[in-house]
Amino acid sequence: MVTFDLIESDCSSGQSMVFTSSLDGVIISQESFCVPVDGINGTNGTNGTNGTNGTNGVNGLTPSLKTTVYCYGVCYLWYFDVNSNGVYNVGIDIKLSENLITNGKDGNPATALATLTLEYDFQAAGTSYFNSTGFILNGFTLNDGALYLDQQTGYVSLPPFSNNMDLLSLRFNYGSTRPYDIVVKAIYADNSEAVVKTVHLNGNPAFQRGIYSTYSAFEYYADLSSIAFKNVKRLKIVGTKSPAKCVDADLFIDQIIINLLDRNH
């Protein structure tokens, strides 16, 4: 897309012309030119043989656009049509900006993905809930409707998935008044682990349980063209105070939402 804007500037005319070339919202190039000042009519020429007056000076020109389509893209040429003939003449017309927009690459064909969404909200959860669903809590406890860590470090291992599950996305809310490092790991069938994503929580002195404007949001989204975490058995969320100090601090985690690619279907 090529756009044309007139903006206020320090040009003698008080305005600039800005030509912007962009592709899918990304600016490729941008050129700026001063708007010509209105010219003063020329003085009458000397009388010719037939006694007629000379012509007045040339008026200001409006930029024209020439497009040329190639097999690999489109060339956009902005110019002043000096001789006003409607075409671009090299050596006569004034070229302002020239940009070649190349064709994009075709994406992969769309497919319907068999997905599974798991959501854990701990507002009404109790001890039996964790026993029956397969959570493993190490240092974390259930407190005030969220998973709660008040130790130097701890982790929660989420319930196991069925076989052939690939991680598409993971989201959860977390918060604390103190700094924490949070690491999410994928656990595979052989119990090996791989880091999905690491975030640092600076801590929010105004953090309050249940006041969601004081929370932070953990988000991970897989690259569908190359899913890194295939055949995941569990997910583990690890929290560690940072820096390690003996200070009162509480890390809350709540509203976990997992999207998985189900390769069994």
C-alpha positions, 0 to 999 in steps of 0.5 A: 500500500502506498499512502500520500499525506500532507503535513505541516513542516518548516518548508518555505511553503509550510507543508511537506508531502510524505509518501509511505510504502507499506506491506501488511502494516509494515513500513518499507520506505518513506520519502518526504518532499517540500510542497512547492511555493506558488509561483509568481506569474512571469512578466509579459514577454516582448512582442513577437512578430505578430505582436502577441504577449509572452505566456505566463509562468508554469503553475505548481504541479500535483504528484502523479503515480505510475505503476508497473506490474512485474511477475515478481511484484509492482513498482510504484513511481511518484513524479511531477508530470512537467509536460502534463501529458499523463505519462512519465517521461525520463529527463523531462518529468521529476521523479520523487520516489520509486519503490518496488513491492515484491510478491509475498510467499504463499503460506501453508494450506490451512488445516483443521486442528483437533485441539483440547482445552484444559482450564483450572480455576482454583476458586472452589478447589479443595484437597480432594480436588488435587488428589483426584486430578493428579496435581503435584504440589511442591511448596505450593498450597491452595490458599484463598482460591489460588495456588500459593507459594510462600517459600524460597522456591517451589513448583506445581506439576499439572495433571498428566495428559494423554499420549501424543499431545503437543503444547499449543498455548499456555496462559495463567495469571500470577502476582506477588508483592516481591520479585520472583523468577517463574519458569515453565517446563515441559515434561516428556514421557521419559521424565526429561524436561525442557524449558518452555518459557522464563519470565521475571516478576518484578513484584507489585507492592500494590498486588492484591488477591482478587484485584486483577488489575494488579496481576501479570499474565503468563502467555506462551503460543507455539509456532504452528509451522514448527511446534517445539514441544511435542508429546508433552506428558505434563507441564511444571510451573516453578517459582523462585524468589529473586533475589533470594532473601528471607523476606515475606513474599507470596506468589499466587497463580490462578486461572490456568488455561492450556491448549493442546494439539491432539494427535490421536484424532 
